[in-house]
Amino acid sequence: MTTIEVRHLRRTFTEVSEFVAVDDVSFKIESGQIVALLGPNGAGKTTTVKMISGYLAPTSGDVLVDGVNILTHQKLMATNIATVFGGELGFYARATAYDNLNFFATLFGISRRERRNRISQALQDVDLANVSDKQLGQFSRGMRQRMHIARALLKATNVILLDEPTSGLDVEISHEIRRLIRKLADQGKTILLTSHTMTEVEDLADRVLLIGGGKILHDGTVASVVALSGVTKVDRPATLEESYLALAPELRRQHD
Ligand SMILES: Nc1ncnc2c1ncn2[C@@H]1O[C@H](COP(=O)(O)OP(=O)(O)OP(=O)(O)O)[C@@H](O)[C@H]1O
């Protein structure tokens, strides 16, 4: 079943001269799938995620969640899409994990009656239930990133957008966050993520969207990206990184 459908999404910026950041992007994501947007710096990944999540208005195009156009239903957009931008900002260091999530649950319009359950469930889903009364200031980077995911899980939606979910995290913590993302997809969440980490995309993505200069240049499995690149190795299949490196000049050329 198709959960997310993006149709002819386009965004131009006109501050200096007109610049097309996202150019006629269309794709579908099936329920429970993890799809990765992969492309060089400035390819249009974050702009695409921002438009789908309602942080940025598209110049044109549509985003459908479960068949409903959320761009024309602002209220649905706020509740039906959960976004994880991560980073260091957004939580109160002196407040507990529970109180931080309670603040956002209130902001998301979750009723007082429902809040306690949703917060407990979200904390449990990200394995932070045992530290719910600890101040965020005492949390490690990995725990804080799990808090960002918990905040997204407060929303009663199956659609989660993750913008570079392991950026700046060490190998072990990245691995832990990836396991969590896989668990969420196994539970039926539909996930769109952006990443520059090839092993992460290889590990998680059911499908890869290659984007360059705001255009989707390929939509397929990791194996199809390897095949597209034409890279072969004598004793093993080529990795995504080896394949991506071969395709990168073409992806970048779209930008120039
Ligand atoms: N508010 C803005 N005003 C003008 N140009 C913008 C704005 N936001 C993004 N852009 C431009 O749009 C293009 C796409 O940016 P975007 O952040 O979507 O790329 P990205 O693929 O996420 O890159 P990265 O991998 O570096 O995060 C870039 O050239 C960027 O400079």
The ligand as a Gaussian input file, in Angstrom:
#p B3LYP/6-31G(d) Opt

LIG

0 1
 N       16.409000      29.338000       1.849000
 C       17.170000      29.183000       0.771000
 N       17.434000      30.213000      -0.043000
 C       18.200000      30.069000      -1.145000
 N       18.741000      28.899000      -1.549000
 C       18.501000      27.824000      -0.778000
 C       17.704000      27.896000       0.421000
 N       17.638000      26.647000       0.966000
 C       18.363000      25.845000       0.156000
 N       18.865000      26.544000      -0.874000
 C       19.702000      26.010000      -1.963000
 O       19.033000      24.911000      -2.533000
 C       19.962000      23.893000      -2.885000
 C       19.557000      22.596000      -2.229000
 O       19.787000      22.692000      -0.834000
 P       19.497000      21.487000       0.151000
 O       19.799000      21.981000       1.537000
 O       18.157000      20.934000      -0.106000
 O       20.580000      20.432000      -0.314000
 P       20.993000      19.061000       0.346000
 O       20.937000      18.040000      -0.731000
 O       20.185000      18.797000       1.568000
 O       22.498000      19.339000       0.725000
 P       23.387000      18.831000       1.966000
 O       23.800000      17.448000       1.612000
 O       24.532000      19.783000       1.951000
 O       22.572000      18.925000       3.217000
 C       21.333000      24.381000      -2.441000
 O       22.006000      24.913000      -3.558000
 C       21.027000      25.468000      -1.439000
 O       22.027000      26.462000      -1.425000

